[in-house]
């Protein structure tokens, strides 16, 4: 934060359920200014393609998600 604007990368762990819906989000690295919670809230609304096991069935999985905030010019 050099000019009052918050910018950087928020890192989240996200559990995606069998149907592709987000089950929980954990903020692993926050950059402040409310950015971690903004990124987490956005992901909670998301739907992903579920992971597929070797037998062809969908499985729950945890992904690392990076959400980059860039200061407007």
C-alpha positions in Angstrom: 0.0 0.0 0.0 2.0 3.0 -1.2 -0.6 5.4 -2.5 -3.5 4.5 -0.2 -4.8 1.8 -2.6 -4.8 -1.8 -1.6 -3.3 -4.2 -4.1 -1.8 -7.6 -4.0 -2.8 -11.3 -4.0 -5.2 -12.9 -1.6 -4.7 -16.6 -1.2 -7.6 -18.9 -0.3 -8.2 -22.6 0.3 -11.6 -23.7 -1.2 -13.4 -26.9 -0.7 -15.5 -27.8 -3.8 -18.2 -30.4 -3.2 -19.4 -33.3 -5.3 -21.8 -31.0 -7.3 -19.3 -28.3 -7.9 -20.6 -25.9 -5.2 -18.2 -24.2 -2.8 -18.6 -25.8 0.7 -16.1 -23.6 2.6 -13.5 -21.0 2.0 -10.5 -20.3 4.2 -8.4 -17.1 3.8 -4.7 -18.3 3.9 -3.2 -14.9 3.1 -4.9 -11.5 3.3 -3.7 -8.1 2.1 -6.0 -6.1 4.3 -8.6 -3.5 3.4 -11.3 -6.1 3.5 -9.9 -7.8 0.4 -9.8 -11.3 1.9 -13.4 -11.3 2.8 -14.4 -9.8 -0.5 -12.6 -12.6 -2.4 -14.0 -15.2 0.0 -17.6 -13.9 -0.5 -17.1 -14.0 -4.3 -15.9 -17.6 -4.2 -18.8 -18.7 -2.0 -21.1 -17.7 -4.9 -19.1 -19.6 -7.5 -19.7 -23.0 -9.0 -16.9 -25.2 -10.2 -16.6 -28.3 -12.3 -16.2 -31.1 -9.7 -13.1 -33.3 -9.7 -13.5 -36.7 -11.2 -12.1 -39.8 -9.6 -10.4 -42.6 -11.6 -13.7 -44.5 -11.6 -15.5 -41.6 -13.2 -17.4 -40.4 -10.2 -17.3 -36.8 -8.9 -15.3 -36.2 -5.7 -15.0 -33.3 -3.3 -11.7 -31.6 -3.4 -9.7 -28.6 -2.0 -8.1 -26.1 -4.3 -5.8 -23.1 -3.7 -7.2 -20.0 -5.3 -5.4 -16.7 -5.8 -7.4 -13.6 -6.2 -5.4 -10.6 -7.4 -6.4 -7.0 -6.5 -4.9 -4.3 -8.8 -5.0 -0.7 -7.8 -6.9 1.5 -10.3 -4.9 4.2 -12.1 
